[in-house]
């Protein structure tokens, strides 16, 4: 099922009791972020509210649970976090592998997102309900963005949308996060190679849920078009319309579109930040290109959709966590012998990766770990990989820790790799180049990598074999569970079935 726009999705959430319309006007960005923080703790509903001094209503926490993201993809929500994660991950992974299901966008000439068009001196970003969300933020930040660029070399409208941070500098200028490990950074580098000084950019806010989800998906190639992929996930093409002042196609049913030119000349880069980022830290200021706004278009009575970051269950993480892992899952299925499952725990923000294998031959654990750390996403983002056997539930932190503690000899089973350039917001990195000498932007943090082979050791590895894990007799255990209430233990929750 495809939702034609954000409003249709909100209507469905309200019917399901997943949206609350508050009658209380909120006061400030700090009040809003505090409310969203507590909602993230409680895995609470989406919130629709007004802010004092602004006519535009705000909706947040729309994507705050995996169950709601299942709904956004037209999937039936499941009972558990794990089931919802796998439903989303597997659906995205399947479609990434089958481009025959992708659908090219339908281009229209009139669109709801252009019912109101503001250009020139009338452009004023401060009229949007955008705030400093956290005390140490460097300024007001536009979040939950769909930042649209196109490859300057490939023919046609081969576009990318990505979710990058955007800090407002003044009424018509922002920064846009742009680094070499992101598609937008590739577009900038290719544009510079052609001698271009600016590239067109559009920021879509308040879109149908599938587009937000696709905006955080790691595609197979930077030439893949997320809007074609979104069409496949929706089962219907995304309706797009040509921008008013930029040569880009934008989602026709978006609430708000911000159009403009990104100045890609290194000498014109500008510092921005700090910002309360998704990995749970205030990240340092960054040198980023300036985005000069040429138009703001919106629906007649727009809704401003936003989110906060920083909390382990932050809305951005709930969007990106299953879909960003889909590509790695597909890659490892093809490259790791005996591969069974892959998981990057969201509370570790993806910097920790766990791979499960069916190990038969010596060295397979280390091979799997090295393969996982060397994928594109693994090399850019993961700090370490843990490899475990099939008997370990990789979604259970305590079981993974038990495998590390009892199956890993630090002298034999840890591989350390030297520092490499990684995603610039990696908080574990021991050094960072604040201004890259080539691009002029903050591009890389430098961090080492680690592989932990926590698989059971076998004699053919010239090791003392790992002993047999202790579990009760299966038949007796099943009899105990069947007679649990007869023992007078009915008020105690049934133990987890260890089989």
LOVEX-356304 format. One record per residue (C-alpha): residue number from 1; z, y, x. Coordinates in nm, 3 decimals. Layout:
# residues N
R sepa       z       y       x
R  NUM       Z       Y       X
...
This chain:
# residues 499
R sepa       z       y       x
R    1   0.000   0.000   0.000
R    2  -0.095   0.342   0.134
R    3   0.104   0.655   0.057
R    4  -0.136   0.945   0.024
R    5   0.116   1.189   0.169
R    6   0.479   1.255   0.255
R    7   0.558   1.355  -0.103
R    8   0.451   1.023  -0.247
R    9   0.667   0.845   0.011
R   10   0.967   1.065  -0.073
R   11   0.919   0.988  -0.440
R   12   0.930   0.615  -0.365
R   13   1.240   0.658  -0.148
R   14   1.412   0.845  -0.431
R   15   1.331   0.565  -0.676
R   16   1.486   0.314  -0.435
R   17   1.801   0.523  -0.384
R   18   1.699   0.603  -0.025
R   19   1.673   0.983  -0.068
R   20   1.945   1.233  -0.155
R   21   1.860   1.585  -0.274
R   22   2.154   1.805  -0.172
R   23   2.257   2.107  -0.380
R   24   2.444   2.253  -0.081
R   25   2.254   2.502   0.134
R   26   2.310   2.434   0.502
R   27   2.405   2.714   0.739
R   28   2.266   2.639   1.087
R   29   2.094   2.398   1.318
R   30   2.430   2.275   1.447
R   31   2.546   2.192   1.094
R   32   2.219   2.012   1.026
R   33   2.231   1.808   1.347
R   34   2.597   1.717   1.286
R   35   2.510   1.593   0.938
R   36   2.215   1.394   1.071
R   37   2.434   1.249   1.348
R   38   2.678   1.109   1.094
R   39   2.392   0.979   0.877
R   40   2.255   0.798   1.184
R   41   2.599   0.643   1.241
R   42   2.614   0.523   0.883
R   43   2.243   0.436   0.856
R   44   2.242   0.669   0.559
R   45   1.963   0.801   0.334
R   46   1.692   1.056   0.385
R   47   1.813   1.408   0.300
R   48   1.625   1.685   0.118
R   49   1.795   2.026   0.137
R   50   1.758   2.403   0.168
R   51   1.876   2.627   0.450
R   52   2.020   2.972   0.389
R   53   1.759   3.240   0.449
R   54   1.456   3.011   0.420
R   55   1.233   2.936   0.125
R   56   1.084   2.619   0.278
R   57   1.293   2.308   0.200
R   58   1.367   2.056   0.474
R   59   1.362   1.677   0.471
R   60   1.521   1.475   0.752
R   61   1.622   1.117   0.826
R   62   1.313   0.995   0.640
R   63   1.247   0.736   0.911
R   64   1.616   0.683   0.990
R   65   1.627   0.308   0.918
R   66   1.393   0.021   0.996
R   67   1.404  -0.073   0.627
R   68   1.251   0.263   0.532
R   69   0.990   0.224   0.804
R   70   0.900  -0.114   0.656
R   71   0.851   0.067   0.325
R   72   0.636   0.327   0.501
R   73   0.407   0.051   0.624
R   74   0.391  -0.111   0.282
R   75   0.608  -0.403   0.395
R   76   0.893  -0.543   0.190
R   77   1.222  -0.441   0.356
R   78   1.427  -0.731   0.490
R   79   1.802  -0.794   0.493
R   80   1.874  -0.749   0.863
R   81   1.789  -0.513   1.148
R   82   1.625  -0.798   1.339
R   83   1.408  -0.906   1.046
R   84   1.289  -0.551   0.986
R   85   1.220  -0.501   1.357
R   86   1.011  -0.818   1.376
R   87   0.824  -0.738   1.053
R   88   0.718  -0.398   1.189
R   89   0.654  -0.514   1.547
R   90   0.448  -0.814   1.441
R   91   0.239  -0.617   1.191
R   92   0.157  -0.351   1.451
R   93   0.096  -0.611   1.725
R   94  -0.140  -0.805   1.501
R   95  -0.346  -0.499   1.415
R   96  -0.362  -0.377   1.776
R   97  -0.536  -0.706   1.856
R   98  -0.784  -0.688   1.568
R   99  -0.990  -0.369   1.569
R  100  -1.213  -0.508   1.297
R  101  -0.940  -0.397   1.054
R  102  -0.930  -0.039   1.182
R  103  -1.085   0.224   0.953
R  104  -1.249   0.546   1.062
R  105  -1.110   0.858   0.895
R  106  -1.282   1.011   0.595
R  107  -1.371   1.376   0.660
R  108  -1.322   1.612   0.365
R  109  -1.413   1.980   0.331
R  110  -1.111   2.103   0.135
R  111  -0.755   1.988   0.183
R  112  -0.399   2.051   0.063
R  113  -0.289   2.134   0.419
R  114  -0.515   2.443   0.409
R  115  -0.413   2.588   0.072
R  116  -0.252   2.875   0.269
R  117  -0.409   2.997   0.595
R  118  -0.225   3.236   0.829
R  119  -0.403   3.371   1.138
R  120  -0.384   3.653   1.392
R  121  -0.081   3.880   1.394
R  122   0.051   3.721   1.075
R  123   0.136   3.402   1.266
R  124   0.514   3.375   1.301
R  125   0.676   3.046   1.396
R  126   1.019   3.189   1.321
R  127   0.939   3.177   0.949
R  128   0.962   2.799   0.973
R  129   1.315   2.650   0.944
R  130   1.330   2.558   1.312
R  131   1.658   2.588   1.502
R  132   1.849   2.509   1.815
R  133   1.973   2.171   1.704
R  134   2.229   2.114   1.981
R  135   2.451   2.358   2.174
R  136   2.276   2.329   2.511
R  137   1.916   2.332   2.382
R  138   1.704   2.591   2.560
R  139   1.568   2.723   2.231
R  140   1.452   2.619   1.885
R  141   1.264   2.289   1.890
R  142   0.993   2.161   1.657
R  143   1.049   1.785   1.627
R  144   0.881   1.490   1.455
R  145   0.550   1.632   1.569
R  146   0.203   1.482   1.554
R  147   0.029   1.660   1.841
R  148  -0.344   1.610   1.815
R  149  -0.582   1.640   2.109
R  150  -0.920   1.490   2.187
R  151  -1.072   1.349   2.500
R  152  -1.296   1.618   2.652
R  153  -1.534   1.367   2.811
R  154  -1.594   1.092   2.554
R  155  -1.844   1.177   2.281
R  156  -1.749   1.240   1.919
R  157  -1.408   1.288   1.761
R  158  -1.208   1.041   1.966
R  159  -0.866   1.188   1.906
R  160  -0.508   1.112   2.002
R  161  -0.186   1.196   1.826
R  162   0.144   1.180   2.009
R  163   0.503   1.281   1.939
R  164   0.600   1.529   2.209
R  165   0.873   1.792   2.228
R  166   0.782   2.152   2.140
R  167   1.011   2.448   2.217
R  168   0.938   2.786   2.061
R  169   0.908   3.065   2.322
R  170   0.817   3.344   2.081
R  171   0.659   3.392   1.740
R  172   0.321   3.252   1.845
R  173   0.388   3.061   2.170
R  174   0.552   2.728   2.243
R  175   0.579   2.479   2.523
R  176   0.435   2.132   2.475
R  177   0.559   1.835   2.673
R  178   0.265   1.712   2.874
R  179   0.291   1.465   3.160
R  180   0.059   1.226   3.338
R  181   0.199   0.912   3.171
R  182   0.106   1.041   2.823
R  183  -0.236   1.053   2.661
R  184  -0.217   1.431   2.631
R  185  -0.167   1.445   3.008
R  186  -0.482   1.238   3.060
R  187  -0.674   1.474   2.832
R  188  -0.548   1.773   3.033
R  189  -0.649   1.613   3.364
R  190  -0.996   1.527   3.235
R  191  -1.040   1.877   3.094
R  192  -0.943   2.034   3.426
R  193  -1.197   1.810   3.600
R  194  -1.462   1.969   3.376
R  195  -1.342   2.319   3.469
R  196  -1.184   2.391   3.129
R  197  -0.895   2.640   3.114
R  198  -0.771   2.551   2.766
R  199  -0.791   2.260   2.527
R  200  -0.762   2.272   2.147
R  201  -0.438   2.138   2.001
R  202  -0.313   2.091   1.646
R  203   0.043   2.000   1.547
R  204   0.070   1.822   1.212
R  205   0.410   1.828   1.040
R  206   0.510   1.638   0.727
R  207   0.255   1.357   0.716
R  208   0.231   1.022   0.543
R  209   0.477   0.780   0.713
R  210   0.209   0.563   0.873
R  211   0.078   0.856   1.077
R  212   0.425   0.930   1.217
R  213   0.458   0.563   1.309
R  214   0.115   0.554   1.476
R  215   0.197   0.870   1.669
R  216   0.457   0.675   1.871
R  217   0.257   0.351   1.910
R  218   0.135   0.261   2.257
R  219  -0.231   0.179   2.212
R  220  -0.436  -0.061   2.421
R  221  -0.642   0.224   2.571
R  222  -0.608   0.600   2.575
R  223  -0.956   0.605   2.421
R  224  -0.825   0.433   2.108
R  225  -0.799   0.665   1.807
R  226  -0.459   0.647   1.636
R  227  -0.609   0.773   1.311
R  228  -0.849   0.477   1.298
R  229  -0.551   0.251   1.369
R  230  -0.352   0.426   1.095
R  231  -0.637   0.360   0.853
R  232  -0.606  -0.012   0.929
R  233  -0.230  -0.009   0.873
R  234  -0.268   0.186   0.550
R  235  -0.555  -0.025   0.419
R  236  -0.732   0.302   0.342
R  237  -0.895   0.559   0.572
R  238  -0.690   0.866   0.663
R  239  -0.837   1.178   0.504
R  240  -0.902   1.444   0.771
R  241  -1.028   1.801   0.758
R  242  -1.165   2.026   1.032
R  243  -0.915   2.279   1.160
R  244  -0.963   2.646   1.071
R  245  -0.953   2.777   1.429
R  246  -0.981   2.464   1.646
R  247  -1.247   2.196   1.684
R  248  -1.018   1.914   1.576
R  249  -0.973   1.699   1.270
R  250  -0.626   1.716   1.114
R  251  -0.456   1.510   0.840
R  252  -0.571   1.661   0.510
R  253  -0.248   1.592   0.321
R  254  -0.005   1.717   0.588
R  255   0.252   1.974   0.479
R  256   0.197   2.212   0.774
R  257  -0.059   2.238   1.053
R  258  -0.009   2.456   1.362
R  259  -0.338   2.521   1.544
R  260  -0.401   2.676   1.882
R  261  -0.509   2.649   2.243
R  262  -0.311   2.481   2.519
R  263  -0.338   2.681   2.843
R  264  -0.385   2.412   3.109
R  265  -0.401   2.644   3.410
R  266  -0.114   2.544   3.645
R  267  -0.026   2.904   3.729
R  268   0.045   2.978   3.362
R  269   0.296   2.695   3.310
R  270   0.636   2.805   3.184
R  271   0.987   2.662   3.205
R  272   1.147   2.523   2.889
R  273   1.458   2.321   2.802
R  274   1.718   2.185   2.828
R  275   1.688   1.962   2.521
R  276   1.907   1.696   2.356
R  277   1.663   1.411   2.411
R  278   1.624   1.068   2.253
R  279   1.785   0.884   2.547
R  280   2.120   1.047   2.474
R  281   2.133   1.316   2.741
R  282   2.048   1.682   2.768
R  283   1.742   1.657   2.985
R  284   1.678   1.918   3.252
R  285   1.438   2.208   3.204
R  286   1.072   2.120   3.251
R  287   0.771   2.317   3.369
R  288   0.518   2.277   3.087
R  289   0.193   2.435   2.965
R  290   0.201   2.712   2.706
R  291   0.056   2.658   2.360
R  292  -0.082   2.976   2.202
R  293  -0.089   2.949   1.822
R  294  -0.404   3.077   1.650
R  295  -0.326   2.965   1.294
R  296  -0.063   2.810   1.071
R  297  -0.198   2.641   0.759
R  298   0.013   2.474   0.493
R  299   0.042   2.360   0.134
R  300   0.137   2.621  -0.125
R  301   0.497   2.502  -0.140
R  302   0.538   2.316   0.189
R  303   0.814   2.079   0.292
R  304   0.933   2.098   0.652
R  305   0.993   1.748   0.794
R  306   1.206   1.725   1.105
R  307   1.452   1.504   1.291
R  308   1.723   1.515   1.555
R  309   1.738   1.304   1.868
R  310   2.017   1.195   2.101
R  311   2.200   0.951   1.872
R  312   2.137   0.581   1.947
R  313   2.002   0.540   1.593
R  314   1.809   0.867   1.602
R  315   1.514   0.891   1.370
R  316   1.260   0.911   1.650
R  317   1.396   0.591   1.800
R  318   1.384   0.411   1.465
R  319   1.015   0.503   1.445
R  320   0.913   0.426   1.800
R  321   1.132   0.129   1.890
R  322   0.939  -0.150   1.710
R  323   0.590  -0.006   1.752
R  324   0.618   0.095   2.117
R  325   0.707  -0.268   2.196
R  326   0.409  -0.418   2.015
R  327   0.164  -0.362   2.300
R  328   0.401  -0.510   2.559
R  329   0.459  -0.808   2.331
R  330   0.083  -0.869   2.310
R  331   0.041  -0.830   2.686
R  332   0.322  -1.069   2.777
R  333   0.199  -1.332   2.530
R  334  -0.120  -1.347   2.736
R  335   0.023  -1.316   3.088
R  336   0.362  -1.490   3.099
R  337   0.354  -1.869   3.113
R  338   0.599  -2.011   2.859
R  339   0.654  -1.673   2.692
R  340   0.863  -1.684   2.374
R  341   0.993  -1.335   2.288
R  342   1.034  -0.977   2.412
R  343   1.292  -0.711   2.322
R  344   1.380  -0.368   2.457
R  345   1.716  -0.283   2.293
R  346   1.703   0.055   2.123
R  347   2.057   0.144   2.229
R  348   1.937   0.110   2.590
R  349   1.650   0.341   2.490
R  350   1.390   0.098   2.621
R  351   1.504   0.127   2.984
R  352   1.630  -0.233   2.964
R  353   1.388  -0.512   2.876
R  354   1.467  -0.875   2.791
R  355   1.210  -1.153   2.809
R  356   1.268  -1.503   2.672
R  357   1.075  -1.795   2.823
R  358   1.048  -2.171   2.797
R  359   1.089  -2.250   3.165
R  360   0.958  -2.575   3.308
R  361   0.857  -2.497   3.666
R  362   1.024  -2.324   3.959
R  363   0.991  -1.947   3.977
R  364   0.884  -1.891   3.617
R  365   1.180  -1.665   3.548
R  366   1.089  -1.430   3.832
R  367   0.721  -1.440   3.741
R  368   0.802  -1.334   3.386
R  369   1.024  -1.050   3.505
R  370   0.767  -0.913   3.749
R  371   0.497  -0.935   3.485
R  372   0.711  -0.746   3.232
R  373   0.803  -0.469   3.477
R  374   0.438  -0.421   3.576
R  375   0.284  -0.356   3.234
R  376   0.184   0.005   3.175
R  377   0.482   0.078   2.952
R  378   0.712  -0.136   3.164
R  379   0.624   0.047   3.486
R  380   0.647   0.393   3.328
R  381   0.969   0.337   3.133
R  382   1.168   0.018   3.199
R  383   1.430   0.033   3.476
R  384   1.509  -0.337   3.473
R  385   1.411  -0.667   3.314
R  386   1.635  -0.960   3.229
R  387   1.470  -1.301   3.184
R  388   1.651  -1.568   2.981
R  389   1.586  -1.913   2.838
R  390   1.511  -2.019   2.481
R  391   1.874  -2.103   2.409
R  392   1.970  -1.735   2.448
R  393   1.935  -1.504   2.148
R  394   1.780  -1.200   2.312
R  395   1.886  -0.981   2.021
R  396   2.251  -1.065   2.092
R  397   2.384  -0.853   2.380
R  398   2.682  -1.081   2.438
R  399   2.462  -1.387   2.479
R  400   2.234  -1.205   2.723
R  401   2.538  -1.084   2.920
R  402   2.671  -1.444   2.929
R  403   2.340  -1.562   3.073
R  404   2.350  -1.291   3.339
R  405   2.711  -1.369   3.425
R  406   2.668  -1.747   3.447
R  407   2.305  -1.810   3.548
R  408   2.236  -1.529   3.795
R  409   2.332  -1.548   4.162
R  410   2.301  -1.187   4.285
R  411   2.196  -1.310   4.629
R  412   1.912  -1.522   4.488
R  413   1.813  -1.397   4.144
R  414   1.778  -1.019   4.170
R  415   1.453  -0.858   4.281
R  416   1.474  -0.490   4.377
R  417   1.158  -0.283   4.384
R  418   1.132   0.053   4.564
R  419   1.124   0.389   4.389
R  420   0.809   0.478   4.200
R  421   0.704   0.771   3.985
R  422   0.814   0.711   3.625
R  423   0.844   0.899   3.296
R  424   0.998   1.238   3.384
R  425   1.283   1.215   3.131
R  426   1.427   0.893   3.279
R  427   1.797   0.986   3.316
R  428   1.865   0.712   3.572
R  429   1.612   0.844   3.823
R  430   1.762   0.959   4.151
R  431   1.511   1.237   4.211
R  432   1.254   1.444   4.030
R  433   0.964   1.668   4.125
R  434   1.021   1.970   3.904
R  435   0.673   2.110   3.971
R  436   0.397   1.869   4.060
R  437   0.179   2.025   4.332
R  438  -0.142   1.921   4.157
R  439  -0.079   1.975   3.786
R  440   0.186   2.247   3.807
R  441   0.397   2.061   3.547
R  442   0.707   1.845   3.556
R  443   0.540   1.506   3.579
R  444   0.759   1.238   3.739
R  445   1.111   1.120   3.803
R  446   1.153   0.867   4.084
R  447   1.341   0.547   4.014
R  448   1.354   0.193   4.149
R  449   1.303  -0.122   3.942
R  450   1.502  -0.443   3.910
R  451   1.431  -0.794   3.784
R  452   1.723  -1.024   3.695
R  453   1.636  -1.392   3.664
R  454   1.908  -1.517   3.426
R  455   1.728  -1.840   3.344
R  456   1.890  -2.179   3.400
R  457   1.824  -2.298   3.751
R  458   1.653  -2.633   3.813
R  459   1.663  -2.872   4.108
R  460   1.299  -2.806   4.200
R  461   1.398  -2.447   4.283
R  462   1.617  -2.588   4.562
R  463   1.918  -2.470   4.369
R  464   2.229  -2.621   4.223
R  465   2.110  -2.689   3.868
R  466   2.274  -2.495   3.586
R  467   2.503  -2.722   3.389
R  468   2.478  -2.804   3.018
R  469   2.619  -2.536   2.783
R  470   2.917  -2.644   2.573
R  471   2.867  -2.673   2.195
R  472   3.045  -2.890   1.937
R  473   2.906  -3.222   1.826
R  474   2.629  -3.128   1.584
R  475   2.709  -3.384   1.312
R  476   3.080  -3.303   1.318
R  477   3.010  -2.931   1.313
R  478   2.789  -2.962   1.006
R  479   3.063  -3.162   0.830
R  480   3.321  -2.893   0.911
R  481   3.099  -2.619   0.770
R  482   3.040  -2.821   0.452
R  483   3.417  -2.868   0.403
R  484   3.516  -2.514   0.511
R  485   3.674  -2.413   0.181
R  486   3.854  -2.748   0.152
R  487   4.052  -2.657   0.463
R  488   4.200  -2.357   0.278
R  489   3.985  -2.112   0.475
R  490   3.777  -1.967   0.191
R  491   3.886  -1.609   0.251
R  492   3.761  -1.619   0.610
R  493   3.397  -1.543   0.666
R  494   3.202  -1.849   0.769
R  495   3.151  -1.874   1.142
R  496   2.807  -1.809   1.279
R  497   2.596  -2.123   1.282
R  498   2.565  -2.178   1.657
R  499   2.271  -2.411   1.601
